[in-house]
Amino acid sequence: TPQSVLSWTISAYGIGLASFLLVGGRLADRVGRRKVLLVASAVLLVASVASAASPGVGVLIATRFVAAAA
C-alpha cells in the first residue's frame, strides 16, 4: 500500500542516520573532519540523484538509507 511505502522510506532515512551518526564522528576524529565531510557530501549527492531517478520502491528505500548514512 502507498502508506507502508511512505513509512519505509521515512524509516530507512531515520535508521541510516541513527546507525551511522556515531560511526561518522569517530571516523572524522581518526581520518580528519574535512576528508569525511567531502566524502560524505559526494555520497549524499550521488544517493540523492539515485533517489530521484529510482525505478522502483526498493531502490528508493535503499538510496534513502545511503543518503542518511552519508
NORTA-V935032 format. One record per residue. N is the residue number from 1. RES is the residue in one letter. D_LAST is the distance of its C-alpha to the last C-alpha in Angstrom with 1 decimal. Layout:
# NORTA-V935032
N|RES|D_LAST, N|RES|D_LAST
This chain:
# NORTA-V935032
1|T|28.4, 2|P|26.3, 3|Q|25.7, 4|S|24.2, 5|V|21.9, 6|L|20.7, 7|S|20.4, 8|W|18.3, 9|T|15.8, 10|I|15.6, 11|S|15.6, 12|A|12.8, 13|Y|10.5, 14|G|12.1, 15|I|12.1, 16|G|8.4, 17|L|7.9, 18|A|11.1, 19|S|10.8, 20|F|7.9, 21|L|8.9, 22|L|11.9, 23|V|10.6, 24|G|8.3, 25|G|11.5, 26|R|13.7, 27|L|12.0, 28|A|12.3, 29|D|15.9, 30|R|16.7, 31|V|15.3, 32|G|15.3, 33|R|13.4, 34|R|13.8, 35|K|12.6, 36|V|9.3, 37|L|9.0, 38|L|10.2, 39|V|8.2, 40|A|4.7, 41|S|7.0, 42|A|8.5, 43|V|6.0, 44|L|5.5, 45|L|9.3, 46|V|10.1, 47|A|8.7, 48|S|10.5, 49|V|13.5, 50|A|13.6, 51|S|13.6, 52|A|16.4, 53|A|18.3, 54|S|17.9, 55|P|21.4, 56|G|21.3, 57|V|20.1, 58|G|18.6, 59|V|16.4, 60|L|15.4, 61|I|14.4, 62|A|12.5, 63|T|10.5, 64|R|9.9, 65|F|8.7, 66|V|6.2, 67|A|5.2, 68|A|5.3, 69|A|3.8, 70|A|0.0
